[in-house]
């Protein structure tokens, strides 16, 4: 596995998995619109240490978008990263 950190818009990254980190109880605003159906259905709950894999997310070139939830105490903003 090769891991690359990119500074380009996440929507244009072509990769196998684009990891989205969210804080417990707060949806990731960057993905809120594109994943509105998944958030609305309750599939992504934002519970700590929970992961949800979205295949071929709408509006992204990535093959998959795993969303991972972090504890609410994490104050630093973590940008999504592309894993190829």
C-alpha positions as CSV (number, residue, x, y, z in Angstrom):
1,X,0.0,0.0,0.0
2,X,1.2,3.5,-0.8
3,X,0.0,6.5,1.1
4,X,0.2,10.0,-0.4
5,X,-0.7,13.3,1.1
6,X,-2.1,15.7,-1.4
7,X,-3.0,19.5,-1.3
8,X,-5.5,19.4,-4.2
9,X,-9.3,19.6,-3.9
10,X,-10.5,16.2,-2.5
11,X,-13.2,15.9,-5.2
12,X,-10.6,15.7,-7.9
13,X,-8.3,13.0,-6.3
14,X,-8.3,9.7,-8.2
15,X,-7.6,7.0,-5.6
16,X,-8.9,3.8,-4.1
17,X,-9.9,5.3,-0.8
18,X,-10.3,8.9,0.4
19,X,-10.5,8.8,4.2
20,X,-12.9,11.3,5.8
21,X,-12.5,12.0,9.5
22,X,-15.5,13.3,11.5
23,X,-15.8,14.3,15.1
24,X,-18.4,12.5,17.3
25,X,-21.8,14.2,17.1
26,X,-20.7,16.5,14.2
27,X,-20.9,15.6,10.5
28,X,-18.0,16.6,8.4
29,X,-19.1,19.8,6.6
30,X,-16.9,19.1,3.7
31,X,-18.9,15.9,2.8
32,X,-22.2,16.8,4.3
33,X,-23.8,17.8,0.9
34,X,-22.4,14.8,-1.1
35,X,-23.3,12.3,1.6
36,X,-26.7,13.8,2.6
37,X,-28.5,10.6,1.7
38,X,-26.1,8.5,3.9
39,X,-26.3,11.0,6.8
40,X,-30.1,11.2,6.5
41,X,-30.6,7.5,6.6
42,X,-28.6,7.2,9.8
43,X,-26.0,5.0,8.3
44,X,-23.3,7.5,9.4
45,X,-24.0,8.2,13.1
46,X,-20.8,9.8,14.1
47,X,-20.3,7.4,17.1
48,X,-16.7,7.3,18.2
49,X,-14.5,4.7,16.5
50,X,-17.2,3.8,14.0
51,X,-16.4,3.5,10.3
52,X,-18.8,3.5,7.3
53,X,-17.6,2.8,3.8
54,X,-19.4,4.6,1.0
55,X,-18.6,3.1,-2.5
56,X,-18.2,5.5,-5.4
57,X,-19.3,8.7,-3.6
58,X,-21.2,11.2,-5.7
59,X,-19.1,14.1,-6.8
60,X,-15.7,12.4,-6.0
61,X,-13.3,10.6,-8.3
62,X,-12.3,8.3,-5.4
63,X,-13.5,4.7,-5.5
64,X,-14.5,4.6,-1.9
65,X,-14.9,7.0,1.0
66,X,-14.5,5.5,4.5
67,X,-15.8,7.8,7.2
68,X,-14.1,7.4,10.6
69,X,-15.4,9.1,13.7
70,X,-13.1,10.6,16.3
71,X,-13.7,11.7,19.9
72,X,-15.3,15.1,20.4
73,X,-12.2,16.4,22.3
74,X,-10.0,16.5,19.1
75,X,-9.8,20.2,18.4
76,X,-7.4,20.1,15.4
77,X,-9.1,20.1,12.0
78,X,-7.9,17.1,10.1
79,X,-8.2,17.4,6.3
80,X,-9.2,14.2,4.4
81,X,-6.3,12.3,2.9
82,X,-6.1,10.1,-0.2
83,X,-4.9,6.5,0.2
84,X,-3.8,4.9,-3.1
